[in-house]
Amino acid sequence: MKLSQLEIGQNAIIQKVECSNDLKQRFYSFGIIKGATIEVEAISLAKNTIEILVEDTSIGIRVEEAKSIEVEMI
Amino acid sequence: MKPMRIILAGQPNVGKSSLINAMSNSRLKVGNFSGVTVEKTEICFEHHCHQIEMIDLPGTYSINGFSQEELVARNYLLNEEYDVIINVIDSTHLTRNLLLTLELQNLNKKMVLALNMYDEARNEGIHIDAKQIEAITGIPTIAVSANTKEGIDELLDTVHHIYDDEKRLKSKISYSDAIEDTIFKVRKFLDEKNYKYKDLSTREMSIKLLIEDKEFFKEIHDKPIFMELQPLLVKSMKKIYSYYETKDIVDIQSQEYHSIARGIRAETLKREDKKPPKKLTKKIDEILINKFAGIPIFLFFMWGLFQLTFELGAIPMDYIDAGFSWLGDAVGQSVSHEGLRSLIVDGIIAGVGAVVLFLPNIIILYIGIALLETTGYMSRVAFLLDGFFHKFGLHGKSFIPLVTGFGCSVPAYMATRTLKNEKDRLITLFIIGFMSCGAKLPVYVLFAGAFFAPEVAGNVLFYIYIAGALLGLVMAKVLRLTIFKGDDEPFVMEMPKYRLPTLKLIYIIVSQKAWSYLKKAGTFILAATILIWFASNYPKHESGNASLQLEHSYLGQTGKLSEPFFAPLGFDWKLAVALETGLAAKEVVVATLGILYNIENEVDEESDQLLSAIKEQIPFATAVSFIVFIMIYLPCFAASMVFAKEAGGYKYLGYLFIFTTTVAWIMSFIAYNITLAII
């Protein structure tokens, strides 16, 4: 499933990141990489942005970008 | 002696600027959201009789990226001359910060690792073995805290020591077997060929080949050795590709760095289970970025800030006002020469007084903005508003320069550098002017005060700001759909931990801004005031009648010349003149109005006088139209220069002039006629 499909409080492991190199580089520098564990912390009104926790860092991501991250729920 | 050049590199929000402060007590802006330090800052101080120069690079998560800041940082690191890099790390986010360290290490420069915020980490129950990190990476590592000053001396000693050392310490990091195997083979080949490049070891050269370092490839590509090297490289890379199941070197590099960073963390960091980290931040976030409450809370904060600016600011204003009129009286009595007295009292004291009068308002506004920045709330607001902003063709991050624009357009223009996408950046640059800056506040306060009761004036002020901001958003959409079509930047942004700024920090930020405002009043605005005074008093009219004098002065002539252009908006030549002088600086608008409307009242320059003069002499519809024009037209001279620099050329300033003047004229025309129709 996609990261964008998770609800608040759910945990998941990243399986695949598929997007442009530019965006990929940015994801990587935040620790958003295959095998990393994430937790959804918050979702904004109308679900435009979601906040996830990766390795002690909270990161805000736009839903469109979150669609490029494949995850498996745990 | 040549100064020792130290570069501070690190990710955003790691406290680089605070660390520079701690090392040198300099005045530097320190913020808690991504991208405060957008300028290269150099400071000097004495340590061990060494002249030291510090360069604070913009915070970047990586130096391989494409954003403006990442490019600035990378270009500086690659092309400039410097002696030592201090890689500043947030001890509470070790793994992520080490990723940048690994990238920096492949630059093969002298480097020191500063584990900053060590006091905070300790409070969270985190212990890091700095010596162990040093043993694994080969980079001297010091635990420091900019807050408590611990480790600062040790850090400076280490930097000093490394600087004096002739030899550069080599990296001790080992990669995965597949990569080490390749490094070994390539290195052996380079050793056999006895190949030399700068001060690099053959191992370092091999790594450069593996990470596809453009510069090194260019260097070696033209050498005969490349003929034999190429097949070896191709063969080795194939092995690596199959090991990692991808041919994307960015993927491979990231995976590799991640596993090394995690490995270092596992071996050096111990966490006590005394309390789960981030609890407080999470609790606060549950309210502040709550789905439903988040945006109303933010709007409430903004509304409160503007109320405070107006209500609280009014108290010291009365005293300043009284002070300047007393000064005008006192000086006026002691100067006998009429022309000179007029220059000092009506020109200088009245003009500068009108500017200083608004200092309390501006200080309050800046305190508010400084709090937004330093607590980390600004990033949350970007998170909340991205959906909204995105609809207008803007990026959630545009919010940061836009809000800064309410303070002053100059730093706002510079803050747009955090936007990676060129079009996002240009659109944001073009609409920053719609966010009324602090210098426009005096004009609004004056007019709101003249036409509305004190109880509602604060609300009117708030609506003026909101109207400007909304118009800016609409214009952003218009620009996005017409001139700047194209893709926008992805939104991936760190939400830093909430931090309570120290009073000293707020004091430093606000006093810096207040001083620069006053300095502007003392120099630029003073000069402009004298010029306006001269232009309004000369050539001398024979009649001696004050209003006739003004009408026939240089200033009056200029205003009259442009009157036809402004006539459909309801402006007379006086208001036209005020607008024109406002091109120099917005503060001058009030000063000009002061001179133009208080002319018959020679001694008393109190703003109450100006207030009632405006109330009597300017029709309400004209006032509305004037406010709208002020809100939209070209920012001050200084800001315009910065705009041209940030946008990438003076031709953009030309576009901005045409854009803002056209919009201002049309909107004022509409506002004028609607107000006329209603009343």
Interface residues (C-beta under 8 A of the other chain):
Chain A: N21 D22 L23 K24 Q25 R26 F27 Y28 S29 F30 G31 I32 I33 K34 E41 A42 I43 S44 L45 A46 N48 T49 E51 E55 D56 T57 S58 I59 G60 I61 R62 E64 E65
Chain B: Y61 S62 N64 G65 F66 T92 H93 T95 R96 L99 L100 D248 V250 D251 S254 Q255 H258 P277 K278 T281 K282 D285 E286 I289 N290 K291 F292 G294 I295 S379 A382 F383 L384 D386 G387 F388 H390 G396 P490 F491 V492 M493 E494 M495
